[in-house]
Amino acid sequence: MFVDEAEITLVSGHGGPGCLSFRREKFRPKGGPDGGNGGRGGDVVLAADSQKNTLIDFRQVHRLAAEDGRRGGSQDCTGKSGKELVVRVPPGTLVCDAATGALLADLNAPGARYLVARGGDGGRGNAAFATSTNRAPTRTDPGWPGAEVTVRLELKLLADVGIVGLPNAGKSSFINRISACKAKVADYPFTTLVPNLGVVERFAGFPFVVADVPGLIEGAHAGKGLGLRFLKHVERTTVLLHVLDASHEKPSADWRSIRKELDAFGGTLASKPELVALNKMDLIPPEKRTRKTAALNRSLKRHGRICFPISAATGEGVDDLLKALARLLKKHKAR
């Protein structure tokens, strides 16, 4: 199950109490204080793990706590520190304060870490309070409490190419064709209910990740369909691939409809480089294909774009489109 939002309370460990102890040596009653300090409480760290791709781990778990520090020991032994709690989340996770909504961290790369809550310091044992005038102190510290932080986690998928388009344009069929992804394909609206990720490995030394973003219809930016929930997932992509259905009477109108939603959503979506794929060409009679493509290109030319006629079902034109995507990605990643 794909879960891209979660709220969780994270608690760092309590510092261990200091020890009250005196040395016991023959012929030296109360031979001196030797109570050690308590151990430090464990920290809580969020870490981006490339093996994770959803926040489903936090659907039932709403509170996690690090280990407390241990009590100090005699003979000036410091207590064992609490074990650090590492909470693993998918790369691309935003960490926000649950109360204020303020962004605390953006774990936008595998291995990125964020210290959410620092463990409490251990309490001092009585040996720490010995002075020239107080040689047998009985004071100790109880240890300092850890911190409790409630954070909101929001996943924005990390992908090189974001595939957008109206429902049933063939986005899932396309991602199945170019990668090992097994996205569901069916002839009804909103077949895809969650984003699908696929890796394109056809070009030696330059694999790239594509994300099929579902639910875009007219009014998506205002909450219609599934678009408002999933538009955020294309914010991190480098390039957009707009898939149009060639069997529609006016694919150019479909393109303008989705572009309107991307512009209305705001952020950086409107300015991302874009390629256009005219899919399902296998459904168009051969004598009409050139005319269909030319008509769309005339409309797109005003916006500085051209279309690539393809068929996800047969593979026609797909390699040319992928090569163009790879060139565009290399160009923008080199900046």
C-alpha positions as CSV (number, residue, x, y, z in Angstrom):
1,M,0.0,0.0,0.0
2,F,1.3,3.5,-0.9
3,V,1.1,5.9,2.0
4,D,2.7,9.3,1.5
5,E,1.7,11.2,4.7
6,A,2.1,10.3,8.4
7,E,2.3,11.9,11.8
8,I,4.4,10.4,14.5
9,T,5.7,11.3,18.0
10,L,9.4,10.7,18.6
11,V,10.9,10.6,22.1
12,S,14.6,10.6,22.9
13,G,16.0,8.7,25.8
14,H,16.1,9.9,29.4
15,G,19.5,10.4,30.9
16,G,20.5,7.8,33.5
17,P,20.7,8.8,37.2
18,G,24.0,9.3,38.9
19,C,25.3,6.8,41.4
20,L,25.7,7.3,45.1
21,S,28.6,5.2,46.2
22,F,31.6,5.2,48.5
23,R,34.7,3.2,48.2
24,R,34.9,0.3,50.7
25,E,38.6,-0.4,51.5
26,K,40.1,-2.2,54.5
27,F,40.9,0.2,57.3
28,R,39.4,3.2,55.4
29,P,35.7,3.6,56.3
30,K,34.0,5.8,53.7
31,G,37.2,5.9,51.7
32,G,35.8,8.5,49.4
33,P,33.0,9.0,46.9
34,D,33.2,6.9,43.7
35,G,29.6,7.1,42.3
36,G,29.8,7.4,38.5
37,N,27.7,9.5,36.1
38,G,24.6,8.2,34.5
39,G,24.6,7.3,30.8
40,R,23.2,9.6,28.1
41,G,19.8,9.0,26.6
42,G,19.6,7.8,23.0
43,D,19.0,10.3,20.2
44,V,16.2,9.9,17.7
45,V,17.3,10.3,14.0
46,L,15.4,10.2,10.8
47,A,17.3,8.6,7.9
48,A,16.5,8.3,4.3
49,D,16.7,4.7,3.2
50,S,16.6,3.8,-0.5
51,Q,15.0,0.5,0.4
52,K,11.9,2.4,1.5
53,N,9.3,3.8,-0.9
54,T,6.3,4.5,1.3
55,L,5.4,5.7,4.8
56,I,3.2,2.7,5.5
57,D,5.4,1.7,8.5
58,F,3.8,4.6,10.4
59,R,0.2,3.8,9.6
60,Q,-0.3,1.9,12.9
61,V,2.7,3.1,14.8
62,H,2.2,6.6,16.2
63,R,4.9,6.8,18.9
64,L,8.5,5.7,19.0
65,A,11.1,6.1,21.8
66,A,14.8,5.7,22.0
67,E,16.5,3.8,24.8
68,D,17.1,5.5,28.2
69,G,20.6,5.8,29.6
70,R,21.6,3.4,32.4
71,R,22.4,4.3,36.0
72,G,26.0,5.1,36.9
73,G,28.0,2.6,38.8
74,S,30.4,2.4,41.7
75,Q,34.2,2.7,41.2
76,D,33.5,5.8,39.0
77,C,31.8,3.8,36.3
78,T,29.7,5.8,33.9
79,G,26.4,4.2,33.0
80,K,25.8,2.8,29.5
81,S,24.4,5.3,27.0
82,G,21.0,4.6,25.5
83,K,21.0,3.2,22.0
84,E,20.3,5.7,19.2
85,L,16.9,5.1,17.5
86,V,17.2,5.4,13.7
87,V,13.8,5.8,12.0
88,R,14.1,4.9,8.3
89,V,12.0,6.8,5.8
90,P,11.9,6.9,2.0
91,P,14.2,9.4,0.2
92,G,12.2,12.5,-0.6
93,T,10.5,12.8,2.8
94,L,9.8,16.2,4.2
95,V,9.9,16.5,8.0
96,C,7.6,19.2,9.3
97,D,6.7,20.4,12.8
98,A,3.2,18.9,13.4
99,A,2.0,22.0,15.4
100,T,3.3,24.8,13.2
101,G,3.9,23.2,9.9
102,A,7.4,24.6,9.7
103,L,9.8,22.6,7.6
104,L,12.5,21.0,9.7
105,A,14.4,18.9,7.2
106,D,14.2,17.7,3.6
107,L,15.6,14.1,3.3
108,N,16.0,14.4,-0.4
109,A,18.8,11.9,-0.9
110,P,19.5,8.3,0.2
111,G,21.6,8.4,3.4
112,A,20.5,11.9,4.5
113,R,19.9,12.1,8.2
114,Y,18.2,14.5,10.6
115,L,18.5,14.6,14.3
116,V,14.9,15.0,15.5
117,A,15.4,14.7,19.3
118,R,18.6,14.7,21.3
119,G,18.9,12.4,24.3
120,G,19.0,13.7,27.8
121,D,22.3,14.0,29.6
122,G,23.1,11.6,32.3
123,G,23.0,12.7,35.9
124,R,26.2,13.3,37.9
125,G,27.2,10.7,40.5
126,N,28.3,11.8,43.9
127,A,32.0,11.6,42.9
128,A,31.4,14.7,40.8
129,F,30.4,16.8,43.8
130,A,33.5,16.1,45.9
131,T,35.4,19.2,47.0
132,S,38.1,20.1,49.5
133,T,35.5,21.0,52.0
134,N,32.9,18.3,51.2
135,R,34.9,15.1,50.9
136,A,31.9,12.7,51.3
137,P,29.0,14.3,49.2
138,T,25.7,12.4,49.1
139,R,24.3,14.5,46.3
140,T,23.5,13.0,42.9
141,D,21.6,14.1,39.8
142,P,18.6,12.1,38.5
143,G,19.5,12.5,34.9
144,W,17.9,14.9,32.3
145,P,14.7,14.0,30.4
146,G,14.7,13.4,26.7
147,A,12.8,15.5,24.2
148,E,9.4,14.7,22.8
149,V,8.7,15.9,19.2
150,T,5.7,15.3,17.1
151,V,6.5,15.6,13.4
152,R,4.5,15.3,10.2
153,L,6.1,13.3,7.4
154,E,5.3,14.0,3.8
155,L,6.7,12.0,1.0
156,K,7.5,13.6,-2.4
157,L,8.8,10.9,-4.7
158,L,12.2,11.3,-6.2
159,A,12.1,10.7,-9.9
160,D,13.9,12.0,-13.0
161,V,10.8,12.1,-15.2
162,G,7.2,12.7,-14.1
163,I,4.6,11.3,-16.4
164,V,1.4,13.4,-16.5
165,G,-1.8,13.3,-18.5
166,L,-5.5,12.6,-18.4
167,P,-6.8,9.3,-17.1
168,N,-6.6,6.5,-19.7
169,A,-4.0,8.3,-21.8
170,G,-1.8,5.2,-21.5
171,K,0.7,6.4,-18.8
172,S,0.6,3.0,-17.0
173,S,1.0,1.1,-20.3
174,F,4.0,3.3,-21.2
175,I,5.8,2.8,-17.9
176,N,5.2,-1.0,-18.2
177,R,6.7,-0.9,-21.7
178,I,9.9,0.9,-20.7
179,S,10.6,-0.6,-17.3
180,A,10.0,-3.7,-15.1
181,C,7.1,-1.9,-13.4
182,K,3.8,-3.9,-13.4
183,A,1.3,-1.0,-13.1
184,K,-2.4,-1.9,-13.3
185,V,-4.0,-1.3,-16.7
186,A,-7.7,-1.2,-17.4
187,D,-10.3,0.6,-19.5
188,Y,-11.9,2.8,-16.8
189,P,-11.0,6.2,-15.2
190,F,-8.6,6.3,-12.3
191,T,-7.2,2.8,-12.9
192,T,-4.0,4.1,-11.2
193,L,-4.7,5.2,-7.6
194,V,-1.1,5.6,-6.5
195,P,2.1,6.8,-8.2
196,N,4.1,4.1,-10.0
197,L,7.9,4.1,-10.2
198,G,10.0,2.5,-12.9
199,V,13.6,2.5,-13.8
200,V,14.7,2.8,-17.5
201,E,18.0,1.0,-18.1
202,R,18.1,0.9,-21.9
203,F,21.0,3.3,-22.0
204,A,24.3,2.0,-20.7
205,G,25.6,4.1,-17.9
206,F,22.6,6.4,-17.7
207,P,19.6,4.8,-16.0
208,F,16.8,7.1,-14.9
209,V,13.7,6.9,-12.8
210,V,10.2,7.7,-14.1
211,A,7.1,8.3,-12.0
212,D,3.5,7.8,-13.3
213,V,1.4,10.4,-11.5
214,P,-2.3,9.5,-11.4
215,G,-5.5,11.4,-11.0
216,L,-5.0,14.6,-13.1
217,I,-8.3,15.9,-14.5
218,E,-9.6,19.4,-15.0
219,G,-9.9,21.0,-11.6
220,A,-7.2,18.8,-10.1
221,H,-5.4,21.8,-8.4
222,A,-8.7,22.6,-6.6
223,G,-9.0,19.0,-5.3
224,K,-11.0,17.3,-8.0
225,G,-10.0,13.7,-8.8
226,L,-6.8,12.6,-7.2
227,G,-4.6,15.3,-8.6
228,L,-4.2,17.6,-5.6
229,R,-2.9,14.8,-3.6
230,F,-0.4,13.6,-6.1
231,L,0.7,16.7,-8.0
232,K,3.3,17.2,-5.3
233,H,5.1,14.1,-6.5
234,V,6.1,15.7,-9.8
235,E,7.5,18.8,-8.0
236,R,10.9,17.0,-7.5
237,T,11.1,15.6,-11.1
238,T,13.6,17.1,-13.5
239,V,11.6,16.6,-16.7
240,L,7.8,16.2,-17.4
241,L,6.5,13.8,-20.0
242,H,3.0,14.7,-21.0
243,V,1.2,11.7,-22.5
244,L,-1.8,12.4,-24.8
245,D,-4.4,10.0,-26.2
246,A,-4.2,10.1,-30.0
247,S,-7.7,8.6,-30.3
248,H,-9.2,11.8,-28.8
249,E,-10.6,14.3,-31.3
250,K,-8.4,17.2,-30.1
251,P,-5.3,16.0,-28.1
252,S,-4.2,19.7,-28.1
253,A,-7.2,20.5,-25.9
254,D,-6.2,17.7,-23.5
255,W,-2.7,19.2,-23.3
256,R,-3.9,22.7,-22.6
257,S,-6.3,21.3,-19.9
258,I,-3.4,19.6,-17.9
259,R,-1.1,22.5,-18.5
260,K,-3.7,24.7,-16.9
261,E,-3.7,22.5,-13.8
262,L,0.1,22.5,-13.6
263,D,0.2,26.3,-13.8
264,A,-2.6,26.7,-11.2
265,F,-0.8,24.3,-8.8
266,G,2.1,26.8,-8.6
267,G,5.6,26.1,-7.5
268,T,8.1,25.0,-10.1
269,L,5.9,22.8,-12.1
270,A,5.1,25.3,-14.8
271,S,8.7,26.0,-15.6
272,K,9.9,22.4,-15.8
273,P,11.2,21.2,-19.3
274,E,8.6,19.1,-21.0
275,L,8.2,16.5,-23.8
276,V,4.9,15.5,-25.3
277,A,4.0,11.9,-26.3
278,L,1.1,11.3,-28.6
279,N,0.2,7.8,-27.5
280,K,-2.1,5.0,-29.0
281,M,-1.1,5.7,-32.5
282,D,-1.8,2.1,-33.3
283,L,-5.5,3.0,-33.0
284,I,-5.2,5.6,-35.7
285,P,-5.6,4.5,-39.4
286,P,-2.2,4.8,-41.2
287,E,-3.5,7.4,-43.6
288,K,-4.5,9.7,-40.7
289,R,-1.5,9.4,-38.5
290,T,0.6,12.1,-40.3
291,R,-2.3,14.5,-40.3
292,K,-3.0,13.9,-36.6
293,T,0.6,14.5,-35.6
294,A,1.0,17.6,-37.8
295,A,-2.1,19.1,-36.3
296,L,-0.9,18.7,-32.7
297,N,2.6,19.9,-33.6
298,R,1.1,23.1,-35.1
299,S,-0.6,23.7,-31.7
300,L,2.4,22.9,-29.6
301,K,4.8,24.9,-31.7
302,R,3.4,28.1,-30.3
303,H,4.6,26.9,-26.9
304,G,8.0,25.7,-28.0
305,R,7.2,22.0,-27.9
306,I,6.9,19.1,-30.3
307,C,5.2,15.7,-30.0
308,F,6.6,12.2,-30.3
309,P,4.0,9.8,-31.9
310,I,4.2,6.5,-30.0
311,S,2.3,3.4,-29.2
312,A,2.9,1.9,-25.7
313,A,1.0,-1.2,-26.8
314,T,3.3,-2.0,-29.8
315,G,6.5,-0.1,-28.9
316,E,6.3,2.1,-32.0
317,G,8.3,5.3,-31.5
318,V,9.1,4.5,-27.8
319,D,12.9,4.3,-28.3
320,D,13.1,7.7,-30.0
321,L,11.1,9.2,-27.2
322,L,13.4,7.6,-24.5
323,K,16.5,8.9,-26.3
324,A,15.0,12.4,-26.3
325,L,14.2,12.1,-22.6
326,A,17.8,10.9,-21.9
327,R,19.3,13.9,-23.8
328,L,17.0,16.4,-22.0
329,L,17.9,14.9,-18.6
330,K,21.6,15.0,-19.3
331,K,21.3,18.6,-20.3
332,H,19.5,19.7,-17.2
333,K,21.4,17.6,-14.8
334,A,24.7,19.0,-16.0
335,R,23.6,22.5,-14.9
